[in-house]
Amino acid sequence: MSAVTARLRRLVAERLRDRLGVHDDARLPRIPAEGVVAPDVVLRRYRPEDADSRLRLESSPGLDRWDARCRSATTRAEFDAWLAEQQRRYAAARGPCSLAVCAPGAPDLLGDLTFWRLRDRWNSVELGVAMLPDARNLRWVLATGAAVVPWLHAQGVQRVEAHHVVGHDAACFVARAGGLAVEGVLRGVFPQHAGDGTTRWLDACAHASVAP
Ligand SMILES: CC(C)(COP(=O)(O)OP(=O)(O)OC[C@H]1O[C@@H](n2cnc3c(N)ncnc32)[C@H](O)[C@@H]1OP(=O)(O)O)[C@@H](O)C(=O)NCCC(=O)NCCS
């Protein structure tokens, strides 16, 4: 491809992103190749070896409380397609993108941390976290919050946010422990689909940490 064609393609892509409201300023911080490394936890990019654990995580209890709109992946082919998309997002530093939560020096997946880039707010990132059932109640989630929130602020993120269904006490505790104070209640945020085809909209508790 000639330099002129490449430049033209970049310009068209930038223009399209602009029309879609995806601005460079709204990019996520670039995830380092070695991941976000803290004394108690490592948050790294997903790899093909994570397939089985990731599929187990997606169908684990409580995930429907996290995001009722998500349909869990159940096959290796679905995981491969998801991983390919994650890799594109890592390269472009765009969200939503997910990181594997691991113990330092151990490759096994313990849980997931997902970043959503918030398009309509300057420099804000929303977090979601989920642990594999056998990694729950072991404070990995607290280590994850303690590592990621200061890292995001150090990368220049102004607001780090998290939302959970009102009444999800564990999520509320974990968010507050990570320094995300409660800001209030957002009414009718999470859809809950009943078997009879009706939808109930659940309120969300909004948390955030603001850059020091
Ligand atoms: C929510 C979730 C991430 C919590 O992870 P976890 O490993 O079970 O959390 P831990 O047991 O290590 O608990 C962390 C702290 O929360 C506290 N906690 C746990 N459940 C609680 C509850 N129902 N009420 C109050 N505090 C609670 C624990 O006491 C612990 O604090 P401590 O160590 O000081 O005692 C995990 O249960 C999960 O993956 N759930 C499914 C996905 C989800 O709901 N994600 C959250 C929405 S973003």
The ligand as an SDF file (V2000), in Angstrom:
LIG
                    3D

 48 50  0  0  0  0  0  0  0  0999 V2000
  -18.6180   -9.8330   43.6410 C   0  0  0  0  0  0  0  0  0  0  0  0
  -17.3530  -10.6620   43.6040 C   0  0  0  0  0  0  0  0  0  0  0  0
  -16.3850  -10.0920   42.5590 C   0  0  0  0  0  0  0  0  0  0  0  0
  -16.7120  -10.5730   45.0060 C   0  0  0  0  0  0  0  0  0  0  0  0
  -15.5210  -11.3270   44.9800 O   0  0  0  0  0  0  0  0  0  0  0  0
  -15.1550  -12.2900   46.1940 P   0  0  0  0  0  0  0  0  0  0  0  0
  -13.8750  -12.9640   45.9070 O   0  0  0  0  0  0  0  0  0  0  0  0
  -16.3250  -13.1550   46.4410 O   0  0  0  0  0  0  0  0  0  0  0  0
  -14.9260  -11.2420   47.3420 O   0  0  0  0  0  0  0  0  0  0  0  0
  -14.2950  -11.5860   48.7650 P   0  0  0  0  0  0  0  0  0  0  0  0
  -15.0050  -12.7560   49.3590 O   0  0  0  0  0  0  0  0  0  0  0  0
  -12.8190  -11.6680   48.6480 O   0  0  0  0  0  0  0  0  0  0  0  0
  -14.7920  -10.3570   49.5770 O   0  0  0  0  0  0  0  0  0  0  0  0
  -14.1700   -9.1680   49.5090 C   0  0  0  0  0  0  0  0  0  0  0  0
  -14.6670   -8.4060   50.6880 C   0  0  0  0  0  0  0  0  0  0  0  0
  -16.0610   -8.1670   50.5060 O   0  0  0  0  0  0  0  0  0  0  0  0
  -16.7450   -8.5390   51.7120 C   0  0  0  0  0  0  0  0  0  0  0  0
  -18.0390   -9.0820   51.3340 N   0  0  0  0  0  0  0  0  0  0  0  0
  -18.2680  -10.1750   50.5880 C   0  0  0  0  0  0  0  0  0  0  0  0
  -19.5890  -10.3770   50.4800 N   0  0  0  0  0  0  0  0  0  0  0  0
  -20.1950   -9.3900   51.1690 C   0  0  0  0  0  0  0  0  0  0  0  0
  -21.5460   -9.0320   51.4310 C   0  0  0  0  0  0  0  0  0  0  0  0
  -22.5630   -9.7650   50.9240 N   0  0  0  0  0  0  0  0  0  0  0  0
  -21.8050   -7.9390   52.1840 N   0  0  0  0  0  0  0  0  0  0  0  0
  -20.7870   -7.1970   52.6680 C   0  0  0  0  0  0  0  0  0  0  0  0
  -19.4770   -7.4650   52.4560 N   0  0  0  0  0  0  0  0  0  0  0  0
  -19.2000   -8.5490   51.7140 C   0  0  0  0  0  0  0  0  0  0  0  0
  -15.8970   -9.6140   52.3360 C   0  0  0  0  0  0  0  0  0  0  0  0
  -16.1330   -9.6520   53.7390 O   0  0  0  0  0  0  0  0  0  0  0  0
  -14.4980   -9.1580   52.0080 C   0  0  0  0  0  0  0  0  0  0  0  0
  -13.9940   -8.2330   52.9150 O   0  0  0  0  0  0  0  0  0  0  0  0
  -12.9790   -8.6950   54.0900 P   0  0  0  0  0  0  0  0  0  0  0  0
  -11.9670   -9.5720   53.4120 O   0  0  0  0  0  0  0  0  0  0  0  0
  -12.4580   -7.4170   54.6230 O   0  0  0  0  0  0  0  0  0  0  0  0
  -13.8340   -9.4760   55.0250 O   0  0  0  0  0  0  0  0  0  0  0  0
  -17.6140  -12.1710   43.2930 C   0  0  0  0  0  0  0  0  0  0  0  0
  -18.5380  -12.6820   44.2050 O   0  0  0  0  0  0  0  0  0  0  0  0
  -18.1010  -12.3930   41.8630 C   0  0  0  0  0  0  0  0  0  0  0  0
  -17.3070  -12.6150   40.9760 O   0  0  0  0  0  0  0  0  0  0  0  0
  -19.4500  -12.3350   41.6470 N   0  0  0  0  0  0  0  0  0  0  0  0
  -20.0250  -12.4750   40.3040 C   0  0  0  0  0  0  0  0  0  0  0  0
  -19.7700  -11.2440   39.4440 C   0  0  0  0  0  0  0  0  0  0  0  0
  -20.1970   -9.9390   40.1230 C   0  0  0  0  0  0  0  0  0  0  0  0
  -21.2490   -9.8760   40.7420 O   0  0  0  0  0  0  0  0  0  0  0  0
  -19.3610   -8.8760   39.9900 N   0  0  0  0  0  0  0  0  0  0  0  0
  -19.5940   -7.5980   40.6430 C   0  0  0  0  0  0  0  0  0  0  0  0
  -20.3270   -6.6090   39.8260 C   0  0  0  0  0  0  0  0  0  0  0  0
  -19.2260   -5.4770   38.9890 S   0  0  0  0  0  0  0  0  0  0  0  0
  1  2  1  0
  2  3  1  0
  2  4  1  0
  2 36  1  0
  4  5  1  0
  5  6  1  0
  6  7  2  0
  6  8  1  0
  6  9  1  0
  9 10  1  0
 10 11  2  0
 10 12  1  0
 10 13  1  0
 13 14  1  0
 14 15  1  0
 15 16  1  0
 15 30  1  0
 16 17  1  0
 17 18  1  0
 17 28  1  0
 18 19  1  0
 18 27  1  0
 19 20  2  0
 20 21  1  0
 21 22  1  0
 21 27  2  0
 22 23  1  0
 22 24  2  0
 24 25  1  0
 25 26  2  0
 26 27  1  0
 28 29  1  0
 28 30  1  0
 30 31  1  0
 31 32  1  0
 32 33  2  0
 32 34  1  0
 32 35  1  0
 36 37  1  0
 36 38  1  0
 38 39  2  0
 38 40  1  0
 40 41  1  0
 41 42  1  0
 42 43  1  0
 43 44  2  0
 43 45  1  0
 45 46  1  0
 46 47  1  0
 47 48  1  0
M  END
$$$$
